[in-house]
Structure formats: structure tokens, C-alpha cells
Amino acid sequence: MMWMIWVTMYLISTLSLLTPAMVHGGTADAVVAARQVVLTAAADRHPERFVQGPPTPPPVPTAAWINPPLSVAAQADDPARLKRNS
């Protein structure tokens, strides 16, 4: 059970703490903007905690794949895939 929690948190952290649904659903920018508001407020309230400057959330990833699609060239080179899909 603890392993599954770790894996889930690792996967989400690699997506800038966004779920794949947020990334592909188009809500990621709004979530990151809301986080920036909170981070800015925290930095304004406690500047002594942020000696390296105000924090910024990680950038939004462009995609979130478990198994990224193969390129067209890779699909053409895989006869087994063509057989499975026919």
C-alpha cells in the first residue's frame, strides 16, 4: 500500500503536481495561476522564509502519457502492431 502511494505521488510530482486530467482537460493553467497567487501571498507575508526570492510553481507539462503514441515511422516498422490492429 505504501508503495502505491509513493508511486502515485511520484507520478503526480513529475507532472508539476497536476493530474493528467488537468493537463489534457485544459484546467492546468488555471490551477497553476491559483497556486501562484497563494505562493505570492505567502512570500509577501513571510519574506524571511523566501531568501532566494518569491517562489514560482513548476511549469505546466505539455503532455501526460502513460504510454506515449508511437511515431508514424515506428508504427510502420512494427508488423506485429499492424497485425494486432487489423
Secondary structure as UniProt FT lines:
FT   HELIX           2..14
FT   TURN            15..17
FT   HELIX           20..25
FT   HELIX           28..45
FT   HELIX           47..49
FT   TURN            51..52
FT   HELIX           72..76
FT   HELIX           79..84
//
